[in-house]
Amino acid sequence: MSSFNETKRQATEKELKRRDAAGVYFCPISATHSMMDKIDVTPFINKVDIVLIAGGIGSANLLVQCEPLNVLCIDSGFCLECIADPFQKRERIFCEPDVPF
């Protein structure tokens, strides 16, 4: 769940599949009012193993609504930003090792 535009969605899907995700589904949410969003998770029941949420402060609202999926749900906003655009890692010191591998 994210408010990612098409470019970010494509980049995220490409990277997750590179990391062996069998499939990637997106459930759009609003960019500025995710705390008020009502989402329909029924299309995802029995189709997902994990839910990654990039909903800012509204992630708590979205996590509760994902309960019927009965899968691991993670508020992973900044991590998804880094998956979509690896240069985002430079924004936060803890995202890159001090010494390159």
DSSP file (Angstrom, degrees, kcal/mol; ACC not computed):
  #  RESIDUE AA STRUCTURE BP1 BP2  ACC     N-H-->O    O-->H-N    N-H-->O    O-->H-N    TCO  KAPPA ALPHA  PHI   PSI    X-CA   Y-CA   Z-CA
    1    1 A M              0   0    0      0, 0.0    53,-3.1     0, 0.0     2,-0.3   0.000 360.0 360.0 360.0 123.9    0.0    0.0    0.0
    2    2 A S  B     -a   28   0A   0     25,-1.0    27,-1.4    51,-0.2    53,-0.1  -0.981 360.0-122.2-162.0 168.9    1.4    3.3   -1.1
    3    3 A S        +     0   0    0     51,-0.5    28,-0.1    -2,-0.3    52,-0.1   0.067  60.4 148.7-102.5  21.5    0.7    6.5   -2.9
    4    4 A F        -     0   0    0     50,-0.1    -2,-0.1     1,-0.1    25,-0.1  -0.218  46.2-124.3 -57.4 142.4    3.6    5.8   -5.3
    5    5 A N     >  -     0   0    0      1,-0.1     4,-2.5     4,-0.0     5,-0.2  -0.257  37.5 -89.9 -76.5 176.2    3.3    7.1   -8.8
    6    6 A E  H  > S+     0   0    0      1,-0.2     4,-2.6     2,-0.2     5,-0.2   0.869 126.3  53.8 -59.9 -39.2    3.6    4.7  -11.7
    7    7 A T  H  > S+     0   0    0      1,-0.2     4,-2.2     2,-0.2    -1,-0.2   0.930 111.9  44.0 -61.9 -46.1    7.4    5.2  -12.0
    8    8 A K  H  > S+     0   0    0      2,-0.2     4,-2.6     1,-0.2     5,-0.2   0.880 112.3  53.3 -67.0 -38.0    8.0    4.3   -8.4
    9    9 A R  H  X S+     0   0    0     -4,-2.5     4,-2.7     2,-0.2     5,-0.2   0.935 110.7  46.5 -61.7 -45.5    5.6    1.3   -8.6
   10   10 A Q  H  X S+     0   0    0     -4,-2.6     4,-2.5     1,-0.2    -2,-0.2   0.917 113.6  48.0 -63.8 -43.1    7.4   -0.1  -11.6
   11   11 A A  H  X S+     0   0    0     -4,-2.2     4,-2.2    -5,-0.2    -1,-0.2   0.905 113.6  47.7 -64.5 -41.0   10.8    0.4   -9.9
   12   12 A T  H  X S+     0   0    0     -4,-2.6     4,-2.7     2,-0.2     5,-0.2   0.931 112.9  47.7 -65.7 -46.2    9.6   -1.2   -6.7
   13   13 A E  H  X S+     0   0    0     -4,-2.7     4,-2.4    -5,-0.2     5,-0.2   0.919 111.3  51.3 -61.2 -44.0    8.1   -4.2   -8.5
   14   14 A K  H  X S+     0   0    0     -4,-2.5     4,-1.9    -5,-0.2    -1,-0.2   0.923 113.4  44.3 -59.5 -45.7   11.2   -4.7  -10.6
   15   15 A E  H  X S+     0   0    0     -4,-2.2     4,-1.4     2,-0.2    -2,-0.2   0.900 112.7  50.3 -69.7 -40.8   13.5   -4.7   -7.5
   16   16 A L  H  <>S+     0   0    0     -4,-2.7     5,-2.2     1,-0.2    -1,-0.2   0.892 111.9  48.2 -65.5 -37.8   11.2   -6.9   -5.4
   17   17 A K  H ><5S+     0   0    0     -4,-2.4     3,-1.9    -5,-0.2    -1,-0.2   0.860 106.2  57.3 -69.0 -34.2   11.0   -9.4   -8.3
   18   18 A R  H 3<5S+     0   0    0     -4,-1.9    -1,-0.2     1,-0.3    -2,-0.2   0.833 104.3  53.8 -61.4 -30.3   14.8   -9.3   -8.6
   19   19 A R  T 3<5S-     0   0    0     -4,-1.4    -1,-0.3    -5,-0.1    -2,-0.2   0.154 132.4 -95.8 -90.8  18.4   14.8  -10.3   -5.0
   20   20 A D  T < 5 +     0   0    0     -3,-1.9     2,-0.3     1,-0.3    -3,-0.2   0.660  65.8 159.6  80.0  21.3   12.6  -13.3   -5.8
   21   21 A A      < -     0   0    0     -5,-2.2    -1,-0.3     1,-0.2     3,-0.1  -0.604  34.6-147.6 -68.8 131.7    9.1  -12.0   -5.0
   22   22 A A  S    S-     0   0    0     -2,-0.3     2,-0.3     1,-0.2    -1,-0.2   0.841  75.9  -5.1 -70.8 -32.9    6.7  -14.3   -7.0
   23   23 A G        -     0   0    0     -7,-0.1     2,-0.4    -3,-0.0    -1,-0.2  -0.987  59.2-149.4-158.3 155.5    4.3  -11.4   -7.4
   24   24 A V        -     0   0    0     -2,-0.3     2,-0.4    -3,-0.1   -11,-0.1  -0.993  15.0-175.9-134.1 125.9    3.8   -7.8   -6.4
   25   25 A Y        -     0   0    0     -2,-0.4     2,-0.4     2,-0.0    -2,-0.0  -0.926  10.4-150.9-120.8 146.1    0.4   -6.1   -5.9
   26   26 A F        -     0   0    0     -2,-0.4    -2,-0.0   -25,-0.1   -17,-0.0  -0.944   7.8-166.0-118.6 139.8   -0.3   -2.5   -5.1
   27   27 A C        -     0   0    0     -2,-0.4   -25,-1.0    12,-0.0    -2,-0.0  -0.958  28.4-133.6-119.2 107.9   -3.2   -1.1   -3.3
   28   28 A P  B     +a    2   0A   0      0, 0.0     2,-0.3     0, 0.0   -25,-0.2  -0.316  26.7 179.5 -67.8 143.2   -3.3    2.7   -3.8
   29   29 A I        -     0   0    0    -27,-1.4     5,-0.1   -25,-0.1     2,-0.1  -0.877  37.4 -84.4-131.3 166.6   -3.8    5.0   -0.9
   30   30 A S        -     0   0    0     -2,-0.3     4,-0.3     3,-0.1   -27,-0.1  -0.399  27.6-135.5 -73.3 151.2   -4.0    8.8   -0.7
   31   31 A A  S    S+     0   0    0      1,-0.1    -1,-0.1     2,-0.1   -28,-0.1   0.745  99.8  21.1 -76.8 -23.9   -0.7   10.7   -0.5
   32   32 A T  S    S+     0   0    0      1,-0.1    -1,-0.1    24,-0.0     3,-0.1   0.493 124.7  44.4-126.3  -5.7   -1.9   13.1    2.2
   33   33 A H    >>  +     0   0    0      1,-0.1     3,-1.9     2,-0.1     4,-0.7  -0.063  58.6 133.1-133.4  36.6   -4.9   11.5    4.0
   34   34 A S  T 34  +     0   0    0      1,-0.3     3,-0.4    -4,-0.3    -1,-0.1   0.745  68.9  67.6 -63.4 -22.2   -4.0    7.9    4.6
   35   35 A M  T 34 S+     0   0    0      1,-0.2    -1,-0.3    -3,-0.1    -2,-0.1   0.757 108.8  38.4 -66.7 -22.4   -5.2    8.2    8.2
   36   36 A M  T <4 S+     0   0    0     -3,-1.9    -1,-0.2     2,-0.0    -2,-0.2   0.487  90.7 120.7-104.1  -6.5   -8.7    8.5    6.8
   37   37 A D     <  -     0   0    0     -4,-0.7     2,-0.5    -3,-0.4    -8,-0.0  -0.292  47.2-156.7 -64.2 141.1   -8.4    6.0    3.9
   38   38 A K        -     0   0    0      2,-0.0     2,-0.3    27,-0.0    24,-0.1  -0.990  18.4-167.6-114.0 123.1  -10.7    3.0    3.8
   39   39 A I        -     0   0    0     -2,-0.5     2,-0.7    23,-0.0   -10,-0.1  -0.809  21.4-134.8-115.4 154.0   -9.2    0.2    1.8
   40   40 A D        +     0   0    0     -2,-0.3    26,-0.1     1,-0.1     4,-0.1  -0.919  24.8 172.0-106.1 108.8  -10.7   -3.0    0.3
   41   41 A V    >>  +     0   0    0     -2,-0.7     3,-2.1    24,-0.2     4,-0.5   0.487  52.3  99.2 -94.4  -3.5   -8.3   -5.9    1.1
   42   42 A T  G >4 S+     0   0    0      1,-0.3     3,-1.1     2,-0.2    -1,-0.2   0.826  75.1  60.7 -57.3 -33.8  -10.6   -8.6   -0.1
   43   43 A P  G 34 S+     0   0    0      0, 0.0    -1,-0.3     0, 0.0    -2,-0.1   0.712 106.6  49.1 -65.3 -14.8   -8.9   -8.9   -3.6
   44   44 A F  G X> S+     0   0    0     -3,-2.1     3,-2.2     3,-0.1     4,-0.9   0.491  77.5 124.0-101.9  -5.7   -5.7   -9.8   -1.8
   45   45 A I  T << S+     0   0    0     -3,-1.1    24,-0.1    -4,-0.5    25,-0.1  -0.375  89.7   0.2 -61.6 130.5   -7.0  -12.5    0.6
   46   46 A N  T 34 S+     0   0    0     23,-0.3    -1,-0.3     2,-0.2     3,-0.1   0.618 119.2  84.9  64.1  16.6   -5.1  -15.8    0.0
   47   47 A K  T <4 S+     0   0    0     -3,-2.2     2,-0.3     1,-0.1    -2,-0.2   0.519  81.2  56.5-118.0 -12.1   -2.9  -14.1   -2.6
   48   48 A V     <  -     0   0    0     -4,-0.9    -2,-0.2    21,-0.1     3,-0.1  -0.909  47.2-168.9-126.6 151.2   -0.2  -12.4   -0.5
   49   49 A D  S    S+     0   0    0      1,-0.3    23,-0.8    -2,-0.3     2,-0.3   0.595  81.8  16.5-105.0 -19.7    2.3  -13.6    2.1
   50   50 A I  E     -b   72   0B   0     21,-0.2     2,-0.5     2,-0.0    -1,-0.3  -0.991  62.5-146.3-153.8 148.0    3.3  -10.2    3.4
   51   51 A V  E     -b   73   0B   0     21,-2.5    23,-3.0    -2,-0.3     2,-0.5  -0.985   9.6-163.3-121.2 125.0    2.0   -6.6    3.2
   52   52 A L  E     -b   74   0B   0     -2,-0.5     2,-0.5    21,-0.2    23,-0.2  -0.937  12.7-160.2-107.5 125.0    4.4   -3.7    3.1
   53   53 A I  E     +b   75   0B   0     21,-3.0    23,-2.2    -2,-0.5    24,-0.5  -0.908  21.4 179.1-115.0 129.5    2.8   -0.4    4.0
   54   54 A A        +     0   0    0    -53,-3.1   -51,-0.5    -2,-0.5   -50,-0.1  -0.730  38.8 127.9-122.0  78.0    4.1    3.1    3.1
   55   55 A G    >   -     0   0    0     -2,-0.4     3,-1.8     1,-0.3   -21,-0.1   0.208  53.2-143.9-121.2  14.5    1.3    5.2    4.6
   56   56 A G  G >  S-     0   0    0      1,-0.3     3,-1.9     2,-0.2    -1,-0.3  -0.279  78.9 -11.3  57.5-140.4    3.2    7.7    6.8
   57   57 A I  G >  S+     0   0    0      1,-0.3     3,-0.7     2,-0.1     4,-0.3   0.735 135.5  65.5 -64.4 -21.6    1.3    8.5    9.9
   58   58 A G  G <> S+     0   0    0     -3,-1.8     4,-1.9     1,-0.2     3,-0.4   0.470  71.7  95.9 -79.4  -1.7   -1.7    6.7    8.4
   59   59 A S  H <> S+     0   0    0     -3,-1.9     4,-3.0     1,-0.2    -1,-0.2   0.859  78.0  58.5 -58.1 -35.6    0.0    3.4    8.5
   60   60 A A  H <> S+     0   0    0     -3,-0.7     4,-1.7    -4,-0.2    -1,-0.2   0.919 106.3  48.6 -60.3 -43.0   -1.6    2.5   11.8
   61   61 A N  H  > S+     0   0    0     -3,-0.4     4,-1.3    -4,-0.3    -1,-0.2   0.905 114.2  45.9 -60.8 -43.2   -5.0    2.9   10.2
   62   62 A L  H  X S+     0   0    0     -4,-1.9     4,-1.0     1,-0.2    -2,-0.2   0.864 106.7  57.7 -72.1 -37.3   -4.0    0.7    7.3
   63   63 A L  H >< S+     0   0    0     -4,-3.0     3,-0.7     1,-0.2     4,-0.3   0.918 106.4  49.9 -58.9 -44.0   -2.4   -2.0    9.4
   64   64 A V  H >< S+     0   0    0     -4,-1.7     3,-1.3     1,-0.2    -1,-0.2   0.888 108.0  53.4 -62.1 -39.5   -5.7   -2.5   11.3
   65   65 A Q  H 3< S+     0   0    0     -4,-1.3    -1,-0.2     1,-0.3   -24,-0.2   0.681 100.6  62.1 -72.0 -16.4   -7.6   -2.7    8.0
   66   66 A C  T XX S+     0   0    0     -4,-1.0     3,-2.2    -3,-0.7     4,-0.5   0.496  72.1 102.0 -85.2  -4.0   -5.2   -5.5    6.8
   67   67 A E  G X4 S+     0   0    0     -3,-1.3     3,-1.6    -4,-0.3    -1,-0.2   0.837  70.9  62.6 -51.6 -39.8   -6.2   -7.8    9.7
   68   68 A P  G 34 S+     0   0    0      0, 0.0    -1,-0.3     0, 0.0    -2,-0.1   0.718  92.5  66.6 -61.8 -17.4   -8.5  -10.0    7.4
   69   69 A L  G <4 S-     0   0    0     -3,-2.2   -23,-0.3     2,-0.1    -2,-0.2   0.774  89.7-151.7 -73.1 -24.9   -5.5  -10.9    5.3
   70   70 A N    <<  +     0   0    0     -3,-1.6     2,-0.3    -4,-0.5    -3,-0.1   0.882  53.9 112.7  54.6  43.4   -4.0  -12.9    8.3
   71   71 A V  S    S-     0   0    0     -5,-0.3    -1,-0.2    -4,-0.0     2,-0.2  -0.864  79.9 -72.4-134.1 169.1   -0.4  -12.3    7.1
   72   72 A L  E     -b   50   0B   0    -23,-0.8   -21,-2.5    -2,-0.3     2,-0.4  -0.465  48.6-167.4 -62.6 128.3    2.6  -10.3    8.3
   73   73 A C  E     -b   51   0B   0    -23,-0.2     2,-0.4    -2,-0.2   -21,-0.2  -0.989   3.7-170.9-124.4 128.5    2.1   -6.6    7.8
   74   74 A I  E     -b   52   0B   0    -23,-3.0   -21,-3.0    -2,-0.4     2,-1.1  -0.970  27.2-135.2-126.7 130.3    4.9   -4.2    8.1
   75   75 A D  E     +b   53   0B   0     -2,-0.4   -21,-0.2   -23,-0.2     3,-0.1  -0.735  45.3 154.6 -76.4 103.6    5.0   -0.4    8.2
   76   76 A S     >  +     0   0    0    -23,-2.2     4,-2.6    -2,-1.1     5,-0.3  -0.092   6.5 141.7-130.0  34.4    8.0    0.0    5.8
   77   77 A G  H  > S+     0   0    0    -24,-0.5     4,-1.9     1,-0.2     5,-0.1   0.888  76.1  38.3 -47.9 -59.1    7.6    3.4    4.2
   78   78 A F  H  > S+     0   0    0      1,-0.2     4,-2.1     2,-0.2    -1,-0.2   0.861 114.3  56.1 -68.5 -32.8   11.2    4.5    4.0
   79   79 A C  H  > S+     0   0    0      1,-0.2     4,-2.0     2,-0.2    -1,-0.2   0.909 107.5  49.1 -63.2 -40.8   12.4    1.0    3.1
   80   80 A L  H  X S+     0   0    0     -4,-2.6     4,-2.4     1,-0.2    -1,-0.2   0.877 107.5  55.1 -65.7 -36.4   10.0    1.0    0.2
   81   81 A E  H  X S+     0   0    0     -4,-1.9     4,-2.2    -5,-0.3     7,-0.2   0.911 109.3  47.7 -60.0 -41.0   11.3    4.4   -0.9
   82   82 A C  H  < S+     0   0    0     -4,-2.1    -2,-0.2     2,-0.2    -1,-0.2   0.833 109.8  52.1 -70.3 -32.9   14.9    2.9   -0.9
   83   83 A I  H  < S+     0   0    0     -4,-2.0    -1,-0.2     1,-0.2    -2,-0.2   0.909 113.3  44.6 -67.7 -40.9   13.7   -0.1   -2.9
   84   84 A A  H  < S+     0   0    0     -4,-2.4    -2,-0.2     1,-0.3    -1,-0.2   0.860 134.4  15.0 -69.5 -35.8   12.2    2.3   -5.5
   85   85 A D    ><  -     0   0    0     -4,-2.2     3,-2.6    -5,-0.2    -1,-0.3  -0.798  65.3-163.6-144.5  96.0   15.2    4.6   -5.5
   86   86 A P  G >  S+     0   0    0      0, 0.0     3,-1.6     0, 0.0     4,-0.2   0.716  86.8  71.1 -55.6 -23.5   18.4    3.3   -3.9
   87   87 A F  G >  S+     0   0    0      1,-0.3     3,-1.3     2,-0.2     4,-0.2   0.688  80.4  76.3 -68.0 -15.9   19.9    6.8   -3.8
   88   88 A Q  G X  S+     0   0    0     -3,-2.6     3,-2.3     1,-0.3     4,-0.4   0.752  76.0  77.8 -63.4 -23.4   17.3    7.5   -1.0
   89   89 A K  G X  S+     0   0    0     -3,-1.6     3,-1.2     1,-0.3     6,-0.4   0.803  82.1  65.5 -57.4 -28.4   19.6    5.5    1.3
   90   90 A R  G <  S+     0   0    0     -3,-1.3    -1,-0.3     1,-0.2    -2,-0.2   0.646  86.0  72.8 -69.6 -13.1   21.9    8.5    1.5
   91   91 A E  G <  S+     0   0    0     -3,-2.3     2,-0.4     1,-0.2    -1,-0.2   0.790 102.6  39.1 -70.1 -28.7   19.1   10.4    3.3
   92   92 A R  S X  S-     0   0    0     -3,-1.2     3,-1.9    -4,-0.4     4,-0.3  -0.988  74.2-141.4-132.2 128.1   19.6    8.5    6.5
   93   93 A I  G >  S+     0   0    0     -2,-0.4     3,-0.9     1,-0.3    -1,-0.1   0.770  97.9  61.0 -60.2 -30.7   22.9    7.4    7.9
   94   94 A F  G 3  S+     0   0    0      1,-0.2    -1,-0.3     3,-0.0    -4,-0.1   0.469  89.5  73.0 -79.1   0.1   21.8    4.0    9.1
   95   95 A C  G <  S+     0   0    0     -3,-1.9    -1,-0.2    -6,-0.4    -2,-0.2   0.594  96.2  46.4 -91.6 -11.5   20.8    2.8    5.6
   96   96 A E  S <  S-     0   0    0     -3,-0.9    -1,-0.1    -4,-0.3     2,-0.0  -0.983  85.6-113.0-131.9 143.5   24.4    2.4    4.2
   97   97 A P        -     0   0    0      0, 0.0    -2,-0.1     0, 0.0     4,-0.0  -0.368  20.9-127.7 -70.0 153.2   27.4    0.6    5.7
   98   98 A D  S    S+     0   0    0      1,-0.2    -5,-0.0     2,-0.1     0, 0.0   0.858 101.3  40.4 -66.2 -35.3   30.4    2.8    6.7
   99   99 A V  S    S-     0   0    0      2,-0.0    -1,-0.2     0, 0.0     0, 0.0  -0.965  95.4-118.4-117.0 125.6   32.6    0.5    4.7
  100  100 A P              0   0    0      0, 0.0    -2,-0.1     0, 0.0    -4,-0.0  -0.276 360.0 360.0 -61.6 148.2   31.4   -0.8    1.3
  101  101 A F              0   0    0     -4,-0.0    -2,-0.0     0, 0.0     0, 0.0   0.467 360.0 360.0 -74.6 360.0   31.1   -4.6    1.0
